[in-house]
């Protein structure tokens, strides 16, 4: 019964506000449509990557490593997603060799970019701040660790080999987690 009273009170309050308005209501159909499209649930991490051309090499690698189904699962996952340009920094022929001849290494590299749980930028930067100068250690799905630090105001990930990747975009929402875009492929060995 409380819900009915609250609902009726809300309707009454909105009616009073609407009656008190002196200006005619403007047509917000276009705004409402745009908001509905923005609020539509994002696809899975794989679908988000497939929908953006800057991740075409990543999508090819995920497919070759047979990780598409896993990264489309319930999660949640956080993926540090290298762009095509990041893959382009690898020595010539590396991506082709990994996707055709060395899929186990490819799978290890790709799972090194995945963290269990949904870790947004605010949580990551808070963890880095709490960790101090040594940086925040992140355990990836493949079991190896990354170190996250803040350098010149941006988050930088350092891999096991000492290579660094800058996070260039954060909190890309997916239905099963988040994607943070990085500019370098990280290596677990």
C-alpha positions in Angstrom: 0.0 0.0 0.0 2.9 2.4 0.7 4.1 2.0 -2.9 0.7 3.1 -4.2 0.7 6.2 -1.9 4.3 7.1 -3.0 3.4 6.6 -6.6 0.3 8.8 -6.3 2.2 11.4 -4.4 4.9 11.5 -7.1 2.4 11.8 -9.9 0.6 14.6 -8.0 3.9 16.4 -7.4 4.9 16.1 -11.1 1.4 17.3 -12.1 1.8 20.4 -10.0 5.2 21.1 -11.4 3.9 20.7 -14.9 1.0 23.0 -14.3 3.2 25.6 -12.8 5.4 25.8 -15.8 4.9 29.0 -17.8 6.8 28.0 -20.9 5.5 25.4 -23.3 7.2 22.1 -23.2 9.7 21.6 -26.0 9.9 18.5 -28.1 12.6 16.3 -26.7 12.0 13.3 -28.9 15.5 13.5 -30.5 17.1 13.8 -27.1 15.2 10.9 -25.7 16.1 8.7 -28.6 19.8 9.6 -28.3 19.7 8.9 -24.6 18.1 5.6 -25.2 20.8 4.6 -27.7 23.5 5.7 -25.3 22.0 3.7 -22.4 21.6 0.6 -24.5 23.5 -2.2 -22.9 27.0 -2.6 -24.4 27.9 -5.9 -25.9 30.5 -8.3 -24.5 34.1 -7.4 -24.4 34.6 -9.3 -27.7 31.7 -7.5 -29.3 33.0 -4.1 -28.1 36.4 -4.9 -29.7 34.7 -6.2 -32.9 32.8 -2.9 -33.1 35.9 -0.7 -33.2 38.4 -1.0 -36.1 41.3 0.0 -33.8 41.1 -3.5 -32.3 40.9 -5.6 -35.5 44.4 -7.2 -34.8 43.3 -7.9 -31.2 40.1 -9.6 -32.5 42.1 -11.6 -34.9 44.5 -12.7 -32.1 41.6 -13.5 -29.7 40.0 -15.6 -32.4 43.2 -17.5 -33.3 43.9 -18.2 -29.6 40.3 -19.5 -29.2 39.6 -17.0 -26.4 36.4 -15.5 -27.9 34.0 -17.6 -26.0 35.9 -17.1 -22.7 35.9 -13.3 -23.1 32.3 -13.3 -24.1 31.4 -15.2 -20.9 29.8 -13.8 -17.8 33.0 -12.3 -16.3 33.3 -9.7 -15.2 36.7 -9.1 -16.7 38.9 -6.0 -17.1 40.9 -6.1 -20.4 43.9 -3.9 -21.1 43.3 -3.9 -24.9 46.2 -3.1 -27.2 45.3 -1.2 -30.4 46.4 -2.1 -33.9 49.2 0.4 -33.5 50.4 -1.4 -30.4 50.6 -4.7 -32.3 52.4 -2.8 -35.0 55.2 -2.1 -32.6 56.1 -5.8 -32.4 58.8 -7.1 -34.7 57.7 -7.8 -38.3 56.0 -11.2 -38.6 55.4 -11.7 -34.9 51.6 -11.4 -35.1 51.4 -13.7 -38.1 53.7 -16.3 -36.4 51.7 -16.2 -33.1 48.3 -16.5 -34.8 49.3 -19.4 -37.1 52.2 -21.3 -35.5 52.5 -20.5 -31.8 48.9 -20.2 -30.4 49.9 -21.3 -26.9 52.3 -18.3 -26.6 49.6 -16.1 -28.1 47.1 -17.3 -25.5 49.6 -16.6 -22.7 50.2 -13.1 -24.0 46.5 -12.3 -24.4 45.5 -13.6 -21.0 48.3 -11.4 -19.6 46.1 -8.5 -20.6 43.0 -9.7 -18.7 42.2 -9.3 -15.0 39.3 -11.0 -13.2 36.7 -8.5 -11.9 35.7 -5.1 -13.1 38.4 -2.6 -12.3 37.5 0.9 -13.3 40.0 3.8 -13.7 39.1 5.3 -10.3 39.7 2.0 -8.5 42.9 1.4 -10.3 44.3 4.9 -9.6 43.2 4.6 -5.9 45.1 1.3 -5.6 48.2 2.8 -7.2 48.1 5.8 -4.8 47.7 3.4 -1.8 50.6 1.3 -3.0 53.0 4.2 -3.1 56.2 4.5 -5.2 56.5 0.8 -5.9 53.2 0.8 -7.8 50.2 -1.5 -7.6 50.7 -5.1 -8.5 48.0 -6.6 -10.7 47.7 -10.4 -11.0 46.5 -11.3 -14.5 44.4 -14.2 -15.6 47.5 -16.0 -16.9 49.0 -15.8 -13.3 51.8 -13.4 -14.1 51.9 -9.9 -12.7 51.8 -6.3 -14.0 52.8 -3.2 -12.1 50.6 -0.1 -12.4 52.0 3.3 -11.7 51.1 6.9 -12.5 53.6 8.7 -14.7 53.1 12.3 -15.7 49.4 12.0 -14.7 48.7 8.9 -16.7 48.5 5.2 -15.8 51.4 3.2 -17.0 51.6 -0.6 -16.9 55.0 -2.4 -16.6 55.3 -6.0 -17.8 57.6 -8.8 -16.6 60.2 -7.8 -19.2 60.2 -4.2 -18.0 58.3 -2.9 -21.1 55.7 -0.2 -20.5 52.3 0.5 -21.9 50.4 3.7 -21.4 46.6 3.6 -20.8 45.2 5.9 -23.4 41.5 5.5 -22.8 39.6 4.0 -19.8 36.3 2.6 -18.7 35.0 1.4 -22.1 31.9 -0.4 -20.8 31.0 -3.9 -21.9 28.2 -6.1 -20.6 30.7 -8.4 -18.9 33.3 -5.9 -17.7 35.5 -3.0 -18.8 38.1 -2.3 -21.4 41.1 0.1 -20.9 43.0 0.9 -24.1 46.8 0.6 -24.1 49.4 1.6 -26.6 51.8 -1.3 -26.3 51.4 -5.1 -26.2 52.5 -6.4 -22.8 54.7 -9.5 -22.5 54.5 -12.0 -19.6 58.0 -13.2 -20.1 
